[in-house]
Every structure is written in C-alpha cells, then in structure tokens.
C-alpha cells in the first residue's frame, strides 16, 4: 500500500493530529505540518504513472516520549500505515519546543 500513496493523499491531513505507534506499542502524538513533493528525485526514465516522491513533516510536543529513527505505525484521520520509516530531524527553529519528524516516500 505504501507504494500507491501520493502527496495528494496527505494534503487534506495538513494540521491534523494523529499518532505514531512504536514497535513496543508506545503512542506518540503528532501533527502533520508539511507535505512536499520532490520531482527532482524522479528517475530520468520513468513510467508516466509513477508517483512523484514526497515527504511528510510531523511535529510532536517535546514532552512526548522520544522516538528513535525506525519503523512505526502512522495513524492519521482514518489512515493507518504500518512499517513507515520515521526519522527525527533537527528543527530550523528550536523556540517552538517541538520535536520534528520526517517520512520520505520514494
């Protein structure tokens, strides 16, 4: 299922809250902050129906349990995705007291 998702599937979820569930069963609250397509990541020769690679940026309160990079289940407004690789990234501005995470769909 992950290979059929497109950025447009997540755009309606901007600013919506959900959870990431770790393999140990820990639920971490998240909010969708950004959905970004990256057409430059497309192979030179690709099938016309191939999706444009994209990424999601998620935030979580710093008070939430920390998440190390790895596989999670992402639950957003009726959309539940398992085995999504999540990476914690360094925020551009640390004054908002949020943890930032990225999920890339190639």
N, C-alpha and C positions, 0 to 999 in steps of 0.2 A: 504494500500500500504506500510506503514512503516514496517509492519511485514515481507515483502518479500525482503526488501533491504539487501544487503550483502556488506561487506567491499570492495569487488571487483568492486562494482558499483561506488565507490568513488575514488578508486586508480587512475583512469585516470584524476581525477579532482585536484590532488595534485598541489599546487602552482597556481591554477586557482582562479580568483576573482569572486565574486558574491555579493549577498545582503541577509541580514536578514531583514524581514519586521515585525515590531511590530504590535500588535493588534490595536494600534492607527494610523497605516499607515506610521510610520517613517521607512525609509530605512537606514540601516546601512551597509556600505561596509565591506566585509570580504574576507579573503583569506584562502584556505584550506592548512593547514600546515602539518597535520599528520593524517593518517588513521591507527588505531591499533586494531587488533583482540585480544580478550581476551578469549582463550579457557578454562582457569581455571574457567570461570563464567558459563560454561555449567553445566546443571543438571547431576547428576550421571547416571540416566537412561533417555535417550532422544532418540527421533526418529532419525534415520540416516540422514534424510533430514533437520533436524533442523539447522538453521544458527548458526555460531559462533558469540557470542556477540562481538560488536566492538564499537569504539568511534572515533569521529572526533575532531580534534583540529583546531580551526579557530582563525585568528587574525584580528584585526581591528585597525586603527590608533587611538591613544588616543584622537585626535582632533574630532573624530566622536562622535555623541551623545551617552551617556552611555546607556547600556541596563541592566535592572534588570532581574534576573532569571525569566523565564517564557516561555510561548508558543510563537512561531514565525513561519513565513513562510520563508523557506530557498530556495533561487533561485541560482542555480549553473549551468551554461552552458546547458540550456535546461531542467534541472531537477528542478522541483518546488514541494516542500514538505510543506504541511500545518500542523499545530499543532505539531511542533517539539519543544521539551522542551530543552531550551538552558540555560546553567549555566556559569556565568562568573567565571573564576578561577584565582588564583594568579600566575603570571609568575615566572619561575625559575630565570630569569634574567630581571630586570626592565630597563636595559640600552638601550633596543631596542625601547622603547616608544610605545609599542603596548598593546592593550587590548586583553586578551586571553579568548576564549570561548570553552566550551566542549558540545558535543551532544553524548549521550550514546544510543546505540541500543541494547537492551537485547533480 
